[in-house]
Amino acid sequence: MKPTVDEYQPDGKYSRVGYAKGRATRRDILDQATALFGEAGYRGTSLREIAARCGLSHPGLLHHFPTKESLLLAVLEHREEVDREGLATGAGLLSGLVDLVGRNAERRGIVELFTVLSAEATAPDHPAHGWFADRYRRIVAELEAAYAEARAGGDLHPDVEPATAARQLVALMDGLQIQWLLGDPEIDMAAAVAAHLRQQGHHGRTGPEDAASDQG
């Protein structure tokens, strides 16, 4: 990202303050776009609406994200990076997903964003179609590897087939999110995922009650 004119200094250099301001503005744009895309979807949101929420002019927003598509992809990549922070690999990914689901229960806007956009992106001409298709392929592959490692280590019922289990877990998590967004007061998404994993014979840490038992 190129610095703006007001970041330019007489000595021909760009100030750290200017860069910091630019990063803060970019983050605010991403946050406001995340909220609006989650509320109205990609097609129902305009760059002018996002700019207004950020207190920017339309050209000011275009300085950071020249197209609506580039902003959408930046939002998706940013949220994906946040979600994957601290997630283990291999068999540990299964337990880590329970923690992630628990965090998502405190981030309704993020859950709305992915639910709305993933549904919109089923249309082949949607700008995030390829991104979501690749994301699901990657997640299923990672979970299949996690299940295979857990089964090989004796931490899974031997009759659990990793490829099928991976798709079932993704379907369970997505379905729970939709029901939760629709306001079902009895849904504890993390507990439901933890119970599903225990039924498959997974003995890794799958919920807050496990952490409590470690301290007892």
N, C-alpha and C positions, 0 to 999 in steps of 0.2 A: 504494500500500500504506500503510495507516494504521499509525502507530507503536504499539507495545505499551505497556501501562501502565508497565512498568519503565523506559521511555525518557522518561517525563514528568518534567519538572523543576519545582520549586516556583515558579519565576518564570513558569510558564505556557508555557514553550518546551520543545522536544524536543532532546535532546543529539545532537551529531554522533556521539558514541560509540554511542548507541542506534541511529542510522540505519546506521552502519557494521556493527554487530552484526547488524542485521536483514538487510542485504544479504549478509553472509557466510553467515547461516543459509539464506537463500533459495538462494544458490549451492550450498551443500552439499546441500540438498534436490534441486535439479536434477541434481547429479552422481550422487547415490545413486539417484534415480529412473531416470536414464539407464542405470545399471548393471543395475538390477532389470528394467526393461522389456526390455533387451537379453537378459537371461538367461531370463526367464519369459514375456515378452510382456505386453501390456497387461491382457488378461483374467486372466492367471495371477499378477498382482501386486496386492497390496492396499495401501491407504494406511497401514494399521497396520504393515506390513512396512517400508515406506519410512521411516515415523516412527521405528521401532525402530533402523534403520540410522543415522539421524541423531542418535539420542539424544534424541528429542523425544517428547512425549506426542501422542496422536492429535489432541486439540484444538489443541495447539501447531502441528502441521503445517497444520491447517485454517485457522489464522490467516493463513498465507501463501498457501495454495491451497485454497479452500473446497470444491472438488470434484476427483475423480480426473481428470475430463475436462480441467479447467482446467490441472492439473499436466501432463498428457500434452501438451497443445498448447504449453505453456510450454517443455517439454523439446525438442519438435520445432523451435520457433522459435529457441531458443537454439543448438541444434546447427547449424541452417541459417545463422544469423548467423556463427558461427565458421567454417563451411566457406567462406562467401562472402568472408571478409576477404581483401583483396589480389587477388581474382580480377579479371582484366581484362574488358573488354566488347568486343564486335565480334569480329574475327578473332583477337585475342589471347586470347579465351576458350578456344580450342582448345588452345593450349600450356599455359594455366593449369590446365586439367583434368588434364594429365599430372602436374603438381606436386601437385594435390589428391589424386590417386590414390596418389601416393607417400606423402603424409602419412597417408592412411587406412591404409596398410599398417603404420603404427606405432600405430594407434588401433583395435584389434580391437573394443573395446566399442562404439565409435560405429558401426562397420560392422555389428555384430550388431544393434544397436538398429534401424537403418534397414531391415535385411533382414527381421528378425522382424516389425516393425510394418507395413512395407509389404505383407507377405503377409497379415497379419491384417486390414489395412484394405481388402482387396478385398471384404470383406463390407459391403454397403450400410449396415448398422446400426452399423458400427464408428464411434466418435467421431472417428477420424482419417481416415475415408474421404474426406471432402471436401478435407481438407488435402493428402493425398497426390495426389489427382486433380488439384488445382490446381497442385501442385508439378511434376508430370510435364508438364502442359500448358505451364507457364512454361519449364521447362528445355528442352523440345523446341523451343519457339518461339525461345528465345535461341540455341540451337545452330544452328537453321535460319538465323537471321540471321547468325551467325558464319561458317557455311559459305558463305553467299551473298556476304558481304563478301570472304572469302578467295578465292573463285572470281573475283569481279570484279577483284581485285587481282593475278590471275595466280598465286596461291599455292595452287592446287588444280587437279587435272585437270579440264578443261572438261566432261567427261561425268559428273562427280559431281553428283547431284541433291541440293540442300541439304535438302529435307524428308525424303527417304529416308535420307540420311546421318546426319541428326540422330537419328532413331529408332534407326538401327543402332548409333550410338555409345553411346546410353543403354543399349541392350540388351547391348552388349559389356561395359560397365562393371558393370552389375548381375550379369551372368552370371559375370564374373571374380570378383566379390566372393563369390558363393555357393560357387564352387569353392575359393576361398582359405579361406573359413571352414570348409569341410569337410576342410581339411588337406592339399591338394595341395602338396607341397614344391617343385614345379618352377614354380609360378606367380609371376611377377614382374608384378604388375598394371600398374604404370606403364610398364614396357618393352613390354608387350603393346599398351597404348593408343597409345604413341608409334609403334610399328611400324605399327599400323593407320592412323594419320594420315599417316605417310610414304608408305604404299601409295596413299593418296588424293592424293598430290602435295603435301601440306602441308609447306612448308619452314620454318615457324616453329620456335622452340626446342621440342623435343619430348622431351627427356630429359637426364639428367646428362651424357651424353657430349657433347652440344652445348655445354653450358657449359664443359666442359673444352677443347673445340676452340677456343673463343673466346679462351682464355688462352694457347694454344700459338703 
